[in-house]
Amino acid sequence: MKTSVGMSTFFLIVSVIVAAAAEVKPDAINSASLSTIPAERASKPSADPDPAIVRLQVLLDRAGTSPGVIDGIYGKNVTKAVVSFEKMTGMPPDGTIDADVIRRLETGGPIIGTYTVTADDAKGLVDHIPVDYGEKAKMPSLGYSSVAEKLSERFHMHIDLLTALNPGSDFVPAETVQVAMPGPPRQGKVARIEADKTAGQVTAYDNRDGILAAYPATVGSEDNPSPGGTHKVKGVARLPVFRYNPKVNFKQGKNDKVLTIPKGPNGPVGSVWIDLTEPTYGIHGTPDPQLINKVGSHGCVRLTNWDAEELAGMVKPGVVVRFVN
């Protein structure tokens, strides 16, 4: 009798998991309602992707308050994005997804759309990305390791969500796949930037001191804190090579010599480097977007590649960057 009950429970659990996974489909996301997201979801996030949360993340991304990686999970980065959206639009910043927030976010257009893989998408790939910096330095480039990885970054998605929306896909040229539609990069001129270590967020302000964009960020770490005070943007380098010097920066593994690590989105600083007047410090991308504000950095400010690229397009030398908390 006990065995029978155990097996019944097992099959019930499996069926629930399969049903939950089956929900994350294009039609389910496109028809999802933000009003179905429970208020307690922010404090008790589910481990399973939710179509309504995918929708919320895409809409926040479009609005200029980035949730980071679009994965259908209601984590801290989503909560911060909601609060920043409320501040941006003059609402009480309580992080509640109420009717007013929903009305302002829902601007129309499909959340999930189609994209046809091109021949160019399959170019410039590498077989693997080594962890060791000495091995990285031997690579001709640090590009994407698959078409799926390239598309997941282009459409701001976690690669697991991309593959879940396209079961059985090989992501080969001429194949049509389902992707998130985050919209074009923000436009404008950044007057100042605030990097908040405690909040794990970078906020860009315009010349009226209104929020132009907000991004989840890794701002230093306990062992390698970011600089305090006020600094300025010195310049922008896209697809930069990375000069590793263990005597100046940090020591990675057993590498005790200066190394030049080739460019690419999977390089140590990702696809863009916003140089600051404080020597060796900058705001940059990352090869691991899913880890933003979840693991520390070596003192710099780390954003997803797409957020760093967007911010880089709106800054000029002389823009003030203030580190707080």
Backbone as numpy.savetxt, mean C-alpha at the origin, in Angstrom:
# Nx Ny Nz CAx CAy CAz Cx Cy Cz
-20.45 -41.76 18.02 -21.29 -40.56 18.02 -20.42 -39.31 18.02
-19.35 -39.32 18.84 -18.45 -38.17 18.90 -17.78 -37.93 17.56
-17.40 -39.03 16.89 -16.76 -38.90 15.58 -17.71 -38.26 14.58
-18.95 -38.67 14.62 -19.94 -38.12 13.70 -20.15 -36.63 13.92
-20.25 -36.20 15.18 -20.41 -34.78 15.47 -19.20 -34.00 15.02
-18.00 -34.57 15.27 -16.76 -33.89 14.87 -16.69 -33.71 13.37
-17.04 -34.72 12.63 -17.00 -34.62 11.17 -18.03 -33.62 10.67
-19.19 -33.60 11.29 -20.22 -32.64 10.88 -19.75 -31.22 11.10
-19.13 -31.01 12.25 -18.59 -29.68 12.56 -17.51 -29.30 11.57
-16.66 -30.29 11.24 -15.58 -30.04 10.29 -16.13 -29.59 8.94
-17.11 -30.32 8.44 -17.68 -29.98 7.14 -18.42 -28.64 7.18
-19.02 -28.32 8.33 -19.68 -27.03 8.47 -18.65 -25.90 8.38
-17.52 -26.08 9.08 -16.47 -25.06 9.05 -15.92 -24.89 7.64
-15.66 -26.00 6.98 -15.14 -25.95 5.61 -16.12 -25.23 4.70
-17.43 -25.55 4.83 -18.41 -24.93 3.96 -18.50 -23.42 4.20
-18.36 -23.00 5.47 -18.39 -21.57 5.80 -17.19 -20.87 5.17
-16.01 -21.49 5.28 -14.79 -20.90 4.71 -14.92 -20.79 3.20
-15.40 -21.84 2.56 -15.56 -21.82 1.11 -16.57 -20.75 0.70
-17.67 -20.64 1.47 -18.69 -19.64 1.15 -18.13 -18.25 1.28
-17.32 -18.02 2.36 -16.73 -16.70 2.56 -15.79 -16.35 1.43
-14.98 -17.35 1.01 -14.04 -17.10 -0.07 -14.77 -16.83 -1.38
-15.89 -17.54 -1.57 -16.64 -17.39 -2.82 -17.27 -16.01 -2.93
-17.50 -15.36 -1.78 -18.13 -14.04 -1.79 -17.26 -12.99 -2.46
-15.95 -13.14 -2.38 -15.04 -12.12 -2.92 -14.94 -12.30 -4.43
-16.00 -11.90 -5.10 -16.07 -11.96 -6.55 -16.40 -10.57 -7.08
-16.08 -10.30 -8.34 -16.33 -8.95 -8.88 -17.75 -8.45 -8.67
-18.74 -9.27 -8.96 -20.12 -8.83 -8.82 -20.47 -8.53 -7.36
-19.94 -9.35 -6.46 -20.22 -9.14 -5.04 -19.62 -7.82 -4.56
-18.43 -7.51 -5.03 -17.77 -6.27 -4.63 -18.47 -5.06 -5.25
-18.81 -5.17 -6.52 -19.46 -4.05 -7.21 -20.84 -3.74 -6.66
-21.50 -4.73 -6.08 -22.85 -4.52 -5.54 -22.87 -4.39 -4.03
-21.70 -4.49 -3.38 -21.64 -4.44 -1.92 -22.05 -3.07 -1.40
-22.57 -3.04 -0.19 -22.98 -1.80 0.46 -22.06 -1.54 1.65
-21.56 -0.33 1.74 -20.69 0.03 2.87 -21.46 0.00 4.18
-22.77 0.12 4.12 -23.58 0.12 5.34 -23.59 -1.24 6.03
-23.13 -2.29 5.32 -23.10 -3.62 5.92 -21.86 -3.86 6.75
-20.90 -2.93 6.72 -19.67 -3.09 7.51 -20.01 -2.79 8.97
-19.90 -3.78 9.86 -20.26 -3.55 11.26 -19.32 -2.57 11.95
-19.85 -1.82 12.90 -19.05 -0.80 13.60 -17.88 -1.41 14.34
-18.04 -2.63 14.83 -16.96 -3.26 15.61 -15.85 -3.84 14.73
-16.03 -3.79 13.41 -15.04 -4.38 12.51 -13.68 -3.69 12.68
-13.66 -2.40 12.99 -12.40 -1.68 13.15 -11.58 -2.22 14.31
-12.24 -2.62 15.41 -11.51 -3.13 16.57 -11.34 -4.64 16.55
-12.18 -5.32 15.76 -12.10 -6.77 15.66 -12.11 -7.19 14.19
-11.01 -6.92 13.49 -10.98 -7.24 12.05 -11.03 -8.74 11.80
-11.72 -9.10 10.73 -11.79 -10.50 10.31 -10.56 -10.85 9.49
-10.19 -12.12 9.52 -9.04 -12.57 8.73 -9.44 -12.84 7.29
-10.74 -12.87 7.02 -11.23 -13.16 5.67 -11.58 -11.88 4.93
-11.23 -11.79 3.65 -11.60 -10.60 2.87 -13.10 -10.42 2.79
-13.54 -9.18 2.83 -14.96 -8.85 2.78 -15.20 -7.97 1.56
-16.17 -8.32 0.70 -16.44 -7.51 -0.50 -16.71 -6.04 -0.19
-17.43 -5.76 0.90 -17.75 -4.37 1.26 -16.49 -3.61 1.65
-15.53 -4.31 2.26 -14.29 -3.64 2.67 -13.38 -3.41 1.46
-13.40 -4.33 0.52 -12.68 -4.08 -0.74 -13.22 -2.81 -1.37
-14.54 -2.70 -1.39 -15.19 -1.50 -1.96 -14.75 -0.25 -1.20
-14.78 -0.32 0.13 -14.37 0.82 0.96 -12.93 1.22 0.66
-12.04 0.25 0.57 -10.62 0.55 0.31 -10.42 1.23 -1.04
-11.10 0.75 -2.05 -10.97 1.36 -3.38 -11.49 2.79 -3.37
-12.62 3.02 -2.71 -13.20 4.37 -2.66 -12.31 5.33 -1.87
-11.71 4.86 -0.78 -10.77 5.68 -0.01 -9.55 6.03 -0.84
-9.06 5.05 -1.59 -7.90 5.27 -2.47 -8.23 6.34 -3.50
-9.40 6.25 -4.10 -9.82 7.25 -5.09 -9.92 8.65 -4.49
-10.32 8.70 -3.22 -10.54 9.99 -2.55 -9.25 10.67 -2.11
-8.13 9.93 -2.17 -6.85 10.53 -1.78 -6.42 10.20 -0.37
-7.17 9.34 0.33 -6.76 8.90 1.66 -6.49 7.40 1.56
-5.27 7.07 1.26 -4.89 5.70 0.92 -5.05 4.73 2.09
-5.61 3.56 1.82 -5.66 2.50 2.83 -4.46 1.57 2.72
-3.52 1.91 1.82 -2.41 1.00 1.55 -2.83 -0.08 0.60
-2.47 -1.30 0.89 -2.80 -2.43 0.03 -4.30 -2.75 0.12
-4.94 -2.86 -1.04 -6.35 -3.25 -1.09 -6.42 -4.76 -0.96
-6.94 -5.21 0.20 -6.96 -6.65 0.47 -8.28 -7.15 1.05
-9.23 -6.24 1.30 -10.52 -6.66 1.85 -10.51 -6.88 3.34
-9.42 -6.49 4.03 -9.30 -6.66 5.47 -9.37 -5.29 6.15
-10.19 -5.17 7.18 -10.34 -3.89 7.88 -9.28 -3.80 8.98
-8.09 -3.31 8.63 -7.02 -3.13 9.59 -6.85 -1.68 9.99
-5.77 -1.39 10.71 -5.52 -0.04 11.20 -5.32 0.95 10.06
-4.75 0.50 8.95 -4.53 1.42 7.83 -5.86 1.90 7.23
-6.87 1.05 7.28 -8.19 1.46 6.80 -8.81 2.48 7.75
-8.70 2.22 9.04 -9.24 3.14 10.04 -8.62 4.53 9.88
-7.31 4.58 9.71 -6.62 5.87 9.53 -7.09 6.57 8.26
-7.32 5.80 7.23 -7.78 6.39 5.96 -9.17 6.99 6.11
-10.04 6.31 6.86 -11.38 6.84 7.08 -11.31 8.15 7.87
-10.49 8.18 8.92 -10.34 9.40 9.73 -9.77 10.54 8.88
-8.78 10.25 8.05 -8.20 11.29 7.19 -9.22 11.80 6.18
-10.07 10.90 5.66 -11.11 11.32 4.74 -12.09 12.26 5.44
-12.43 11.94 6.68 -13.33 12.80 7.44 -12.71 14.18 7.66
-11.43 14.20 7.99 -10.74 15.49 8.17 -10.68 16.26 6.86
-10.40 15.57 5.79 -10.29 16.19 4.48 -11.59 16.86 4.06
-12.71 16.23 4.41 -14.02 16.72 3.97 -14.76 17.51 5.05
-14.08 17.81 6.16 -14.67 18.65 7.19 -15.68 17.97 8.09
-15.62 16.65 8.19 -16.52 15.92 9.08 -15.82 15.62 10.39
-16.58 15.31 11.45 -15.96 14.92 12.72 -15.09 13.67 12.51
-13.80 13.72 12.87 -12.90 12.59 12.61 -13.01 11.48 13.64
-14.12 10.75 13.60 -14.34 9.69 14.58 -14.13 8.29 13.99
-13.84 8.20 12.69 -13.59 6.90 12.08 -14.82 6.07 11.85
-16.00 6.66 12.03 -17.27 5.93 11.85 -17.74 6.01 10.40
-18.10 4.86 9.86 -18.60 4.83 8.48 -20.11 5.04 8.54
-20.49 6.31 8.70 -21.90 6.63 8.80 -22.46 7.03 7.43
-23.72 7.43 7.41 -24.39 7.74 6.15 -23.72 8.90 5.41
-23.21 9.87 6.15 -22.55 11.03 5.52 -21.24 10.62 4.85
-20.47 9.79 5.54 -19.22 9.29 4.97 -19.50 8.48 3.71
-20.49 7.60 3.78 -20.84 6.76 2.63 -21.28 7.63 1.45
-22.11 8.62 1.73 -22.60 9.49 0.65 -21.46 10.21 -0.05
-20.48 10.67 0.72 -19.37 11.42 0.13 -18.37 10.51 -0.58
-18.25 9.27 -0.12 -17.32 8.34 -0.75 -17.86 7.76 -2.05
-19.15 7.46 -2.06 -19.76 6.79 -3.21 -19.93 7.78 -4.37
-18.94 7.80 -5.25 -18.95 8.76 -6.37 -19.29 8.11 -7.70
-19.64 6.84 -7.69 -20.03 6.17 -8.94 -18.88 5.46 -9.61
-19.22 4.61 -10.57 -18.21 3.85 -11.31 -17.94 2.51 -10.67
-17.63 1.50 -11.48 -17.37 0.16 -10.94 -16.13 0.12 -10.06
-16.16 -0.71 -9.05 -15.03 -0.89 -8.14 -14.05 -1.91 -8.73
-14.60 -2.94 -9.32 -13.80 -3.96 -10.00 -14.11 -3.89 -11.49
-13.07 -3.83 -12.30 -13.23 -3.78 -13.75 -12.33 -4.80 -14.42
-12.28 -4.75 -15.73 -11.46 -5.71 -16.47 -10.22 -5.04 -17.05
-9.19 -5.84 -17.21 -7.94 -5.38 -17.81 -7.39 -6.51 -18.68
-6.93 -6.18 -19.86 -6.35 -7.18 -20.75 -4.83 -7.11 -20.65
-4.24 -8.22 -20.27 -2.78 -8.30 -20.10 -2.11 -8.07 -21.45
-1.06 -7.25 -21.47 -0.34 -6.94 -22.70 1.00 -7.66 -22.73
1.61 -7.64 -23.89 2.94 -8.24 -24.04 3.96 -7.50 -23.18
3.81 -6.19 -23.06 4.74 -5.41 -22.24 4.67 -5.80 -20.76
3.50 -6.24 -20.33 3.36 -6.65 -18.94 4.26 -7.84 -18.60
4.56 -8.64 -19.59 5.38 -9.83 -19.37 6.87 -9.57 -19.57
7.24 -8.32 -19.86 8.65 -7.98 -20.08 9.29 -7.47 -18.79
10.60 -7.64 -18.72 11.37 -7.10 -17.61 11.21 -7.85 -16.30
10.68 -9.07 -16.35 10.51 -9.85 -15.13 11.81 -10.54 -14.73
11.93 -10.85 -13.46 13.10 -11.58 -12.96 12.63 -12.90 -12.36
13.55 -13.85 -12.27 13.18 -15.18 -11.76 12.86 -15.16 -10.27
13.61 -14.36 -9.52 13.43 -14.32 -8.07 14.06 -13.05 -7.51
13.73 -12.74 -6.28 14.34 -11.61 -5.59 15.05 -12.14 -4.36
16.38 -12.16 -4.36 17.10 -12.66 -3.19 16.94 -11.73 -1.99
17.04 -12.30 -0.80 16.96 -11.51 0.42 18.28 -10.82 0.72
19.36 -11.53 0.52 20.70 -11.02 0.83 21.11 -9.88 -0.10
21.60 -8.78 0.48 21.99 -7.63 -0.32 23.15 -7.94 -1.26
24.05 -8.81 -0.83 25.16 -9.19 -1.70 24.66 -9.88 -2.95
23.63 -10.70 -2.80 23.04 -11.38 -3.95 22.22 -10.41 -4.79
21.54 -9.48 -4.14 20.80 -8.46 -4.88 21.73 -7.67 -5.80
22.91 -7.35 -5.28 23.87 -6.54 -6.04 24.33 -7.24 -7.32
24.18 -8.55 -7.38 24.60 -9.31 -8.56 23.50 -9.34 -9.63
22.32 -8.91 -9.27 21.19 -8.96 -10.21 21.30 -7.83 -11.23
20.83 -8.06 -12.48 20.83 -6.97 -13.46 19.79 -5.91 -13.14
18.70 -6.32 -12.50 17.66 -5.39 -12.07 16.82 -6.09 -11.00
16.02 -5.30 -10.31 15.14 -5.87 -9.29 13.69 -5.57 -9.66
13.31 -6.12 -10.82 11.96 -5.93 -11.32 10.98 -6.87 -10.65
9.80 -6.93 -11.21 8.78 -7.82 -10.67 9.11 -9.26 -11.03
8.66 -10.18 -10.18 8.97 -11.59 -10.42 7.84 -12.32 -11.16
6.73 -11.62 -11.42 5.63 -12.22 -12.17 4.72 -11.13 -12.70
3.92 -11.47 -13.69 2.93 -10.53 -14.20 1.90 -10.22 -13.10
1.54 -11.23 -12.32 0.57 -11.02 -11.25 1.07 -10.00 -10.24
2.36 -10.08 -9.89 2.91 -9.10 -8.96 2.90 -7.70 -9.56
3.24 -7.61 -10.84 3.24 -6.31 -11.52 1.83 -5.71 -11.54
0.84 -6.51 -11.84 -0.53 -6.01 -11.91 -1.08 -5.68 -10.52
-0.71 -6.47 -9.53 -1.21 -6.19 -8.18 -0.71 -4.83 -7.71
0.52 -4.46 -8.03 1.02 -3.13 -7.66 0.37 -2.04 -8.50
0.20 -2.29 -9.77 -0.40 -1.28 -10.64 -1.81 -0.91 -10.19
-2.54 -1.92 -9.68 -3.91 -1.68 -9.27 -4.07 -1.66 -7.75
-2.94 -1.49 -7.05 -2.91 -1.25 -5.60 -3.48 -2.41 -4.79
-3.35 -3.62 -5.29 -3.98 -4.77 -4.67 -2.97 -5.69 -4.00
-3.45 -6.44 -3.01 -2.67 -7.56 -2.49 -2.72 -8.64 -3.56
-1.62 -9.30 -3.79 -1.58 -10.31 -4.85 -2.56 -11.44 -4.57
-2.85 -11.72 -3.29 -3.81 -12.78 -2.96 -5.22 -12.40 -3.40
-5.56 -11.11 -3.29 -6.88 -10.67 -3.75 -6.97 -10.75 -5.27
-5.89 -10.36 -5.94 -5.88 -10.44 -7.40 -6.09 -11.87 -7.87
-5.39 -12.81 -7.26 -5.53 -14.21 -7.68 -6.90 -14.77 -7.28
-7.46 -14.30 -6.15 -8.79 -14.76 -5.74 -9.86 -14.29 -6.72
-9.67 -13.10 -7.29 -10.64 -12.58 -8.26 -10.47 -13.24 -9.63
-9.35 -13.93 -9.81 -9.07 -14.53 -11.12 -8.61 -15.98 -10.96
-9.48 -16.83 -10.42 -9.09 -18.23 -10.20 -8.74 -18.92 -11.52
-7.62 -19.60 -11.50 -7.18 -20.33 -12.69 -6.46 -19.49 -13.72
-6.33 -18.19 -13.48 -5.68 -17.32 -14.46 -4.18 -17.54 -14.47
-3.60 -17.49 -15.67 -2.14 -17.58 -15.82 -1.52 -16.20 -16.02
-2.37 -15.16 -16.14 -1.91 -13.78 -16.33 -0.94 -13.67 -17.50
-1.38 -14.19 -18.63 -0.56 -14.17 -19.83 -1.10 -13.12 -20.80
-0.27 -12.62 -21.72 -0.73 -11.61 -22.68 -2.00 -12.04 -23.41
-2.89 -11.07 -23.60 -4.19 -11.22 -24.26 -5.27 -11.78 -23.34
-4.90 -12.16 -22.13 -5.91 -12.66 -21.18 -6.57 -11.47 -20.48
-7.87 -11.53 -20.32 -8.60 -10.49 -19.61 -8.81 -10.89 -18.17
-8.43 -10.00 -17.25 -8.50 -10.32 -15.83 -9.31 -9.24 -15.09
-9.73 -9.58 -13.90 -10.49 -8.67 -13.04 -9.54 -7.96 -12.08
-9.64 -6.64 -12.01 -8.74 -5.85 -11.15 -9.52 -4.74 -10.44
-8.94 -4.22 -9.37 -9.52 -3.06 -8.69 -9.32 -1.82 -9.56
-10.17 -0.83 -9.37 -10.12 0.40 -10.16 -9.91 1.59 -9.22
-8.67 1.80 -8.74 -8.44 2.85 -7.76 -8.47 4.27 -8.31
-8.44 4.43 -9.61 -8.49 5.77 -10.18 -7.11 6.35 -10.41
-7.05 7.52 -11.06 -5.76 8.14 -11.39 -5.08 8.72 -10.16
-3.77 8.97 -10.24 -3.04 9.58 -9.12 -3.59 10.97 -8.79
-3.47 11.35 -7.54 -3.88 12.68 -7.12 -3.03 13.73 -7.81
-3.63 14.88 -8.06 -2.95 16.01 -8.66 -2.94 17.17 -7.67
-1.94 18.02 -7.76 -1.89 19.19 -6.89 -0.46 19.51 -6.51
-0.30 20.56 -5.72 1.01 20.98 -5.25 1.05 20.88 -3.73
1.97 20.07 -3.25 2.12 19.90 -1.81 2.90 21.08 -1.24
2.36 21.69 -0.19 3.03 22.80 0.47 3.87 22.32 1.66
3.35 21.31 2.35 4.11 20.74 3.47 3.68 19.31 3.71
4.55 18.55 4.36 4.31 17.14 4.66 4.51 16.91 6.14
3.65 16.11 6.72 3.79 15.74 8.13 3.93 14.22 8.21
5.01 13.76 8.84 5.24 12.32 9.03 5.05 12.01 10.51
4.00 11.28 10.82 3.63 10.99 12.20 4.00 9.55 12.54
5.01 9.39 13.40 5.47 8.04 13.72 4.43 7.28 14.53
3.82 7.94 15.52 2.83 7.27 16.37 1.63 6.80 15.56
1.14 7.66 14.69 -0.01 7.30 13.87 0.36 6.38 12.73
1.64 6.37 12.33 2.05 5.58 11.18 1.42 6.12 9.91
1.59 7.43 9.71 0.93 8.06 8.57 1.70 9.28 8.08
1.63 9.48 6.77 2.17 10.68 6.14 1.00 11.46 5.56
0.94 12.75 5.89 -0.14 13.59 5.39 0.44 14.75 4.61
-0.06 14.96 3.40 0.40 16.05 2.54 -0.66 17.15 2.54
-0.22 18.39 2.77 -1.13 19.53 2.85 -0.88 20.49 1.69
-1.95 21.18 1.27 -1.80 22.19 0.22 -1.50 23.55 0.85
-1.45 24.59 0.03 -1.07 25.91 0.54 -2.16 26.57 1.38
-3.34 25.94 1.45 -4.40 26.44 2.34 -4.45 25.62 3.62
-3.48 24.74 3.78 -3.38 23.83 4.93 -4.51 22.81 4.97
-5.07 22.53 3.79 -6.04 21.45 3.68 -5.34 20.16 3.30
-5.93 19.04 3.67 -5.32 17.74 3.35 -5.47 17.46 1.86
-4.32 17.29 1.21 -4.31 16.96 -0.21 -4.30 15.45 -0.40
-3.57 14.75 0.48 -3.49 13.29 0.42 -2.96 12.78 1.75
-3.31 11.53 2.07 -2.81 10.89 3.28 -2.46 9.44 2.97
-1.37 8.96 3.57 -0.87 7.62 3.26 -0.46 6.88 4.53
-0.74 5.59 4.63 -0.17 4.81 5.74 1.33 4.71 5.52
2.08 4.74 6.61 3.54 4.79 6.48 4.24 4.07 7.61
5.41 3.57 7.31 6.33 3.10 8.34 7.32 4.23 8.56
7.35 4.77 9.77 8.21 5.92 10.08 9.26 5.48 11.08
10.40 5.00 10.58 11.49 4.57 11.45 11.13 3.34 12.27
11.90 3.13 13.33 11.69 2.00 14.23 12.35 2.32 15.56
12.19 1.43 16.53 12.82 1.65 17.83 14.33 1.67 17.71
14.89 0.74 16.94 16.34 0.67 16.79 16.90 1.73 15.85
16.10 2.11 14.87 16.54 3.11 13.89 15.46 4.18 13.73
15.37 5.10 14.69 14.32 6.12 14.64 14.52 7.11 13.50
13.42 7.67 13.04 13.50 8.73 12.04 14.01 10.01 12.70
14.51 10.94 11.91 14.97 12.20 12.50 13.80 13.01 13.02
14.04 13.76 14.08 12.98 14.63 14.58 13.05 15.98 13.88
12.12 16.84 14.20 12.18 18.21 13.71 11.70 18.39 12.29
12.18 19.49 11.69 11.72 19.91 10.36 12.85 19.86 9.34
12.55 19.33 8.19 13.52 19.20 7.10 12.84 19.62 5.80
13.51 19.45 4.68 12.93 19.84 3.40 13.20 18.78 2.34
12.33 18.77 1.34 12.55 17.91 0.18 13.72 18.48 -0.61
14.66 17.60 -0.94 15.84 18.02 -1.70 15.70 17.69 -3.17
15.02 16.59 -3.47 14.84 16.17 -4.86 14.15 14.83 -4.92
13.87 14.36 -6.14 13.17 13.09 -6.37 13.97 12.25 -7.36
14.16 10.98 -7.03 14.81 10.04 -7.95 13.86 8.88 -8.19
13.53 8.65 -9.45 12.63 7.54 -9.79 13.45 6.32 -10.22
13.00 5.16 -9.79 13.73 3.90 -9.99 15.22 4.09 -9.65
15.49 4.44 -8.41 16.88 4.70 -8.02 17.68 3.42 -7.77
18.98 3.48 -8.03 19.86 2.44 -7.53 20.05 2.73 -6.04
20.43 1.72 -5.28 20.60 1.88 -3.83 22.05 1.61 -3.47
22.69 2.59 -2.88 24.08 2.43 -2.45 24.09 2.01 -0.98
24.44 0.77 -0.78 24.47 0.20 0.57 25.85 0.42 1.19
25.86 1.08 2.34 27.10 1.32 3.06 26.88 1.01 4.53
27.35 -0.14 5.01 27.07 -0.55 6.39 27.63 0.39 7.44
28.61 1.22 7.06 29.20 2.15 8.03 28.35 3.41 8.18
27.49 3.66 7.20 26.67 4.87 7.23 25.22 4.56 7.57
24.69 3.49 7.01 23.27 3.17 7.19 23.06 2.10 8.26
23.05 0.86 7.85 22.79 -0.27 8.72 23.50 -1.46 8.11
23.64 -2.55 8.89 24.28 -3.75 8.35 23.22 -4.79 8.07
23.24 -5.30 6.83 22.29 -6.32 6.42 23.02 -7.64 6.30
22.60 -8.63 7.09 23.25 -9.94 7.04 24.72 -9.86 7.37
25.53 -10.50 6.55 26.98 -10.49 6.76 27.69 -9.55 5.80
26.94 -8.68 5.14 27.51 -7.77 4.16 28.18 -6.58 4.86
29.52 -6.55 4.78 30.27 -5.49 5.45 31.01 -4.59 4.47
30.66 -4.70 3.18 31.28 -3.85 2.16 30.22 -3.00 1.46
30.67 -1.91 0.87 29.77 -1.05 0.11 29.27 -1.81 -1.12
27.97 -1.74 -1.36 27.37 -2.43 -2.51 26.48 -1.47 -3.29
26.43 -1.65 -4.59 25.48 -0.91 -5.42 24.40 -1.88 -5.84
23.20 -1.65 -5.34 22.08 -2.54 -5.62 21.25 -1.95 -6.76
21.00 -2.71 -7.80 20.35 -2.17 -9.00 18.93 -1.67 -8.76
18.46 -0.89 -9.71 17.14 -0.30 -9.61 16.04 -1.32 -9.86
14.84 -0.94 -9.47 13.67 -1.78 -9.70 12.68 -1.63 -8.56
11.42 -1.92 -8.80 10.39 -1.79 -7.76 10.60 -2.72 -6.57
11.40 -3.77 -6.76 11.70 -4.69 -5.66 13.05 -4.39 -5.01
13.59 -3.21 -5.29 14.81 -2.78 -4.62 14.51 -2.35 -3.19
15.53 -2.13 -2.36 15.32 -1.78 -0.95 14.47 -0.53 -0.73
14.53 0.43 -1.67 13.72 1.66 -1.51 12.61 1.74 -2.56
12.30 0.62 -3.17 11.19 0.58 -4.10 11.41 1.38 -5.37
10.34 1.96 -5.87 10.36 2.58 -7.20 10.65 4.08 -7.19
10.73 4.70 -6.02 11.01 6.14 -5.99 11.63 6.53 -4.65
12.50 7.54 -4.71 13.16 8.07 -3.51 12.97 9.58 -3.49
12.32 10.08 -2.42 12.17 11.51 -2.21 13.25 11.91 -1.20
14.28 12.55 -1.70 15.44 12.86 -0.87 15.16 14.03 0.06
15.62 13.93 1.30 15.45 14.99 2.28 16.78 15.67 2.57
16.70 16.88 3.09 17.93 17.63 3.40 18.69 17.01 4.56
18.04 16.19 5.36 18.75 15.44 6.40 19.49 14.29 5.72
20.83 14.28 5.77 21.61 13.28 5.03 21.18 11.84 5.33
21.11 11.05 4.29 20.78 9.62 4.26 19.30 9.31 4.51
18.48 10.33 4.73 17.07 10.08 5.00 16.20 10.49 3.81
15.09 9.75 3.65 14.17 10.07 2.57 12.81 9.42 2.79
11.90 9.74 1.90 10.59 9.09 1.83 10.62 8.22 0.58
10.31 6.95 0.72 10.51 6.05 -0.43 9.49 4.93 -0.48
9.57 4.15 -1.55 8.69 3.02 -1.75 9.21 1.78 -1.04
8.64 0.64 -1.37 9.01 -0.62 -0.71 8.73 -1.82 -1.60
9.52 -2.88 -1.47 9.20 -4.12 -2.19 8.12 -4.95 -1.49
7.74 -4.53 -0.27 6.76 -5.29 0.52 5.62 -4.38 0.97
4.71 -4.02 0.06 3.65 -3.06 0.42 2.72 -3.55 1.52
2.57 -4.86 1.66 1.66 -5.40 2.67 2.20 -5.21 4.09
3.47 -4.81 4.22 4.07 -4.65 5.54 4.12 -3.19 6.01
3.55 -2.29 5.25 3.57 -0.88 5.64 2.88 -0.69 6.99
3.58 0.00 7.89 3.12 0.28 9.26 2.90 -0.99 10.07
3.57 -2.07 9.65 3.48 -3.33 10.40 4.86 -3.80 10.87
5.90 -3.38 10.18 7.28 -3.62 10.61 8.04 -2.31 10.49
9.12 -2.17 11.27 9.88 -0.92 11.27 10.75 -0.74 10.04
11.24 0.48 9.87 12.18 0.79 8.79 13.54 1.10 9.40
14.50 1.42 8.54 15.85 1.76 9.01 15.99 3.26 9.22
14.89 3.91 9.57 14.93 5.33 9.88 14.20 6.21 8.88
14.08 5.73 7.65 13.39 6.51 6.62 11.88 6.36 6.75
11.17 7.05 5.86 9.71 6.96 5.80 9.35 6.08 4.61
8.67 5.00 4.89 8.38 4.00 3.86 6.89 4.00 3.53
6.58 4.10 2.22 5.21 4.04 1.72 5.12 2.90 0.70
3.91 2.55 0.29 3.78 1.64 -0.85 4.39 2.34 -2.06
4.81 1.59 -3.04 5.38 2.20 -4.24 4.42 3.19 -4.89
3.14 2.79 -5.00 2.19 3.67 -5.70 1.92 4.95 -4.91
1.91 4.86 -3.58 1.71 6.07 -2.79 2.93 6.98 -2.86
4.12 6.38 -2.82 5.35 7.18 -2.91 5.45 7.86 -4.28
5.05 7.14 -5.33 5.08 7.73 -6.67 4.09 8.88 -6.78
2.91 8.70 -6.21 1.91 9.77 -6.25 2.42 11.01 -5.51
2.96 10.81 -4.31 3.48 11.93 -3.53 4.63 12.61 -4.27
5.51 11.81 -4.87 6.67 12.37 -5.60 6.22 13.28 -6.74
5.07 12.97 -7.32 4.56 13.78 -8.42 3.97 15.11 -7.98
3.82 15.30 -6.66 3.20 16.52 -6.16 4.15 17.39 -5.33
5.43 16.96 -5.21 6.38 17.75 -4.41 7.47 18.35 -5.29
8.09 19.39 -4.74 9.23 20.03 -5.38 10.29 20.30 -4.30
11.53 20.53 -4.71 12.54 20.89 -3.72 12.11 22.09 -2.89
12.33 21.99 -1.60 11.96 23.06 -0.70 10.71 22.79 0.11
9.92 21.78 -0.28 8.72 21.44 0.49 9.13 21.00 1.89
8.49 21.56 2.91 8.83 21.27 4.29 8.27 19.91 4.72
9.11 19.12 5.40 8.71 17.83 5.94 8.94 17.87 7.45
7.86 17.74 8.20 7.97 17.81 9.65 7.69 16.44 10.27
8.59 15.98 11.12 8.42 14.72 11.83 7.80 15.00 13.18
6.72 14.30 13.50 6.03 14.51 14.78 5.92 13.18 15.52
5.74 13.31 16.86 5.60 12.14 17.74 6.74 11.16 17.60
